[in-house]
C-alpha cells in the first residue's frame, strides 16, 4: 500500500534484457479521493537492478528488490512522493 492508504499491485509479465512489460494496478483510496481503481500496462527499464516505470499521470515508480526478498517501492509525481514495502509472490 502506498503510504498505508492506496493498495497497488505490480505484475511483471515479461522481462527481456533490461526491459520489462508490467501491469501496474491500484484500488480505491477515499482519503485521497481515488475511486474505481484501475491499471496500466506499461514498459519499464532496469537501471542498476532497480525497475523504473513511467506512468501516464505523469509519475515515476521505482521498485528495488531487497536482500530479504521484499520490494521497496517509491512513487514520485509533481505533488510529492509515496512509499511502499511489497512482498514478492511466488
C-alpha positions in Angstrom: 0.0 0.0 0.0 1.3 3.5 -0.9 1.7 5.3 2.5 -0.7 2.8 4.1 -3.5 4.3 2.0 -3.7 3.0 -1.6 -3.4 -0.6 -2.4 -1.4 -1.4 -5.6 -0.1 -4.5 -7.4 2.8 -4.9 -9.7 2.7 -7.8 -12.2 5.8 -8.4 -14.3 4.5 -10.1 -17.5 7.8 -10.3 -19.4 11.5 -9.4 -18.9 13.7 -9.1 -21.9 17.3 -7.8 -21.5 16.9 -4.6 -19.4 13.2 -4.0 -20.2 10.0 -5.4 -18.6 6.4 -5.3 -19.6 4.3 -4.8 -16.4 0.8 -4.2 -15.2 0.5 -1.6 -12.5 -2.9 -1.8 -10.8 -4.4 0.2 -8.0 -7.5 0.2 -5.9 -9.6 2.8 -4.1 -8.3 5.4 -1.6 -11.2 7.5 -0.4 -8.8 9.5 1.8 -7.0 10.6 -1.3 -10.3 10.9 -3.4 -9.3 7.9 -5.6 -12.3 5.8 -6.6 -12.8 3.0 -9.1 -9.3 1.7 -9.2 -7.6 0.9 -12.5 -4.5 -0.4 -14.2 -1.8 0.5 -16.7 0.2 -1.9 -18.9 3.5 -0.2 -19.5 7.1 -0.8 -20.2 9.8 -0.4 -17.6 13.5 -0.5 -17.6 16.1 -1.9 -15.2 18.7 0.5 -14.1 21.3 -0.9 -11.6 18.8 -3.7 -10.7 16.0 -1.2 -10.0 12.9 -1.4 -12.1 11.9 2.1 -13.3 8.4 2.7 -14.7 6.9 5.9 -16.1 3.1 6.2 -15.7 0.8 8.4 -17.7 -0.2 10.5 -14.6 2.7 11.6 -15.0 4.6 9.7 -12.3 7.7 7.7 -11.9 7.6 4.5 -9.9 10.7 2.5 -8.8 10.9 -1.0 -7.4 14.0 -2.2 -5.7 14.4 -5.9 -4.6 15.9 -6.1 -1.1 18.1 -8.9 0.2 15.2 -10.0 2.5 13.1 -10.7 -0.6 10.8 -7.7 -0.1 10.5 -4.9 -2.6 10.9 -1.2 -1.7 8.7 1.0 -3.9 8.7 4.7 -4.5 6.1 6.7 -6.4 7.1 10.2 -7.4 4.9 12.8 -9.0 4.6 16.6 -9.1 2.6 16.5 -5.8 5.2 14.6 -3.8 6.5 11.1 -3.0 4.8 8.0 -1.6 6.5 4.8 -0.3 5.5 1.1 0.0 7.1 -2.1 1.0 5.9 -5.0 -1.0 6.1 -8.8 -0.7 7.1 -10.8 -3.8 4.6 -13.5 -4.7 5.9 -16.9 -6.0 
